[in-house]
Amino acid sequence: MSSSQYIRLTEAAISAVRASHLPLYSCKYSKKTYTQHQLLVLLLLKEQLGQDYRGFTDLVEVMDSIRHLLHLETIPHFTTLHKFLQRLSSLWLTRIQKRLVASLYPWGAVIPITAIDASGFTSAYASSYYSLRTGKTHRRFLKVSLAVDTTTQVILAATMTQHPIADVRMARSLLKESHRTRQAACYVLDKGYDAESIHRQIREEIHAISLIPVRTRKRKRIHGRYRRELASTFDEKTYHRRNLVETVFSVLKRTLGESLRSRKYRLQAKEIKIKIILYNLKRTLASHSIQILVIISTERLPRTVEILRDIAHLDHASPPQPEPLVFPRLPSQELGNFPCLMQNQIGPSP
């Protein structure tokens, strides 16, 4: 990232933290040297840079533009940032994430397709060489499930656990959280979520369409009404949209790292939420840049027509009758573009 991109990311982080209404200070007896807004934005920048606490505070000392944006007269000690992360409630990070997602969609908008999948983030500190020499394999990881909008590739909700539990158990709470954040017309999941209870939750409680491949075995009967229905009629084209959640996991791990620095589970959960907030902030900046380019291109069209008219008048020729201008607009997200959404199975929201 260039220096201007870090500045835009810092400005977006400041706006997101302010919108969450996080108190400036943790209590009335605080020293009031630094606000909670300043410390939280610094934690977001630390995660983006991939530095430890000591290295990050050394970098902030030479980042004059960032210090000016945050109104930092002195640099906080690295232990100040660590203690603030320990003290900060995880609910505030969840609130920032929800406010950020809500700002990306108009009121009452329904997402055409939401994809759900799970992956792991490593939390072991032993190197691969050490594991190979000692013969000890450290299988410590944090399992994270994400609900992703396949149109904008924005992370809508997330759940995590430190135990290797089944995907179906994590999907129940993730579906509720995703539906509360933003309603979707269709949910696509892989075979690991093939269960009649998941279909009933999506279709009867959430009133959406479920698209999950059915696990078939020889000489085994397919149980469940919705599973038998999908076994005969399955929309492969719409199901391929599920690959985008794999793309989101890849971007998260490549840009923000797949290893976690924290040792305790509650701090690891906060670290994952900070990664998700950073990812959505960068998606917000990217979408705004595209909209600005489209607006600029549409504003130049009338000026081009005026120049052509002036040239025609100088030649003393009757100016041609201009055709009505059709300004390009951003592509609308219609539910009819997807075959599985034309079944008209969507009921009123609960």
Secondary structure, 3 states (H helix, E strand, C coil): CCHHHHHHHHHHHHHHHHHCCCCCCCCCCCCCCCCHHHHHHHHHHHHHHCCCHHHHHHHHCCCHHHHHHHCCCCCCCHHHHHHHHHHCCHHHHHHHHHHHHHCCCCCCCCEEEEEEEEEEEECCCCCHHHHHHHCCCCCCEEEEEEEEECCCCCEEEEEEECCCCCHHHHHHHHHHHHHHHCCEEEEECCHHHCCHHHHHHHHHHCCCEEECCCCCCCCCCCCCHHHHHHHHCCCHHHHHHHHHHHHHHHHHHHHHCCECCCCCHHHHHHHHHHHHHHHHHHHHHHHHHHHHHHHHHHHHHHHHHHHHHHHHHHCCCCCCCCCCCCCCCCCCCCHHHCHHHHHCCCCCCC
